[in-house]
Amino acid sequence: MTAVASTIPPSWYLLLASAVFCVGLFGVLTRRSALYFLMSVELMMNAANINFVAFALYYGDLTGQVFALFVIALAAAEVAIGIGIILVLYRNFGTTDVTVPAEMRW
């Protein structure tokens, strides 16, 4: 019995990943809130994961899935650090707008 995913051509996966990446890039370039910025970066990382898994399925090896697991671990660490930075930003400036802090202070 063949898997359903093997009947879908890889171009559909690439189209989905590029759409998700473009949404994330649009969010990074246009949003001012640090929370939206963090979510947009997560979308871009998930687009890379879609590509890794799609090519792992296409070539029949697990290397892409292993890379996707590492990217998921990296994304979890990035969220932990990012939330900490957002909390400090809100505590010091009263907002999560990334354009408010103009320079680093001691």
C-alpha positions in Angstrom: 0.0 0.0 0.0 1.5 3.3 -1.0 1.3 6.4 1.2 -0.9 9.3 0.1 1.9 11.8 0.4 3.9 10.0 -2.3 1.3 10.7 -4.9 1.6 14.5 -4.4 4.3 16.0 -6.6 7.2 17.8 -4.8 6.3 21.0 -6.6 3.1 21.3 -4.4 5.2 21.1 -1.2 7.6 23.7 -2.6 4.7 26.0 -3.5 3.3 25.6 0.0 6.7 26.3 1.6 7.3 29.3 -0.5 3.8 30.7 0.3 4.4 30.2 4.1 7.9 31.7 3.8 6.5 34.8 1.9 3.9 35.3 4.6 6.6 35.1 7.3 8.9 37.5 5.3 6.0 40.0 4.9 5.4 39.8 8.6 9.0 40.5 9.5 9.3 43.4 7.1 6.0 45.1 8.0 5.1 44.4 11.6 6.4 46.5 14.5 5.3 44.3 17.4 7.9 42.0 18.7 5.3 39.2 19.1 4.3 39.4 15.4 8.0 39.5 14.5 8.7 36.3 16.5 5.7 34.5 14.9 6.8 35.6 11.5 10.3 34.1 12.1 8.6 30.9 13.2 6.6 30.8 9.9 9.9 31.1 8.0 11.5 28.3 9.9 8.4 26.1 9.3 8.7 26.8 5.6 12.2 25.4 5.7 10.9 22.4 7.6 8.3 21.7 4.9 11.1 21.8 2.3 13.3 19.4 4.4 10.5 16.9 4.8 9.4 17.2 1.2 12.8 16.4 -0.1 13.3 13.6 2.4 10.1 12.1 1.1 11.1 12.7 -2.6 14.6 11.1 -2.2 13.5 8.4 0.2 15.9 9.1 3.0 15.6 10.5 6.5 18.2 13.2 6.4 15.6 16.0 5.8 13.5 14.8 8.7 16.5 14.8 11.0 17.3 18.4 9.9 13.6 19.3 10.5 13.9 17.9 14.1 17.0 20.1 14.7 15.2 23.1 13.3 12.2 22.4 15.6 14.6 22.3 18.6 16.3 25.5 17.4 12.9 27.1 17.1 12.0 26.2 20.6 15.2 27.7 21.9 14.5 30.8 19.8 11.1 31.2 21.3 12.4 30.9 24.8 15.0 33.6 24.3 12.6 35.7 22.2 9.9 35.7 24.9 12.5 36.8 27.5 13.6 39.6 25.3 10.0 40.7 24.7 9.3 40.7 28.4 12.4 42.9 29.1 11.3 45.2 26.2 7.8 45.5 27.6 9.1 46.1 31.2 11.6 48.8 30.2 9.6 50.6 27.5 6.0 49.7 28.2 5.4 48.5 24.7 6.4 45.6 22.4 7.1 47.9 19.5 10.5 47.1 18.2 11.1 50.7 16.8 10.8 52.3 20.3 14.2 51.3 21.7 16.7 53.3 19.6 19.9 52.2 21.3 21.1 49.7 23.9 21.4 51.0 27.4 23.4 49.7 30.3 
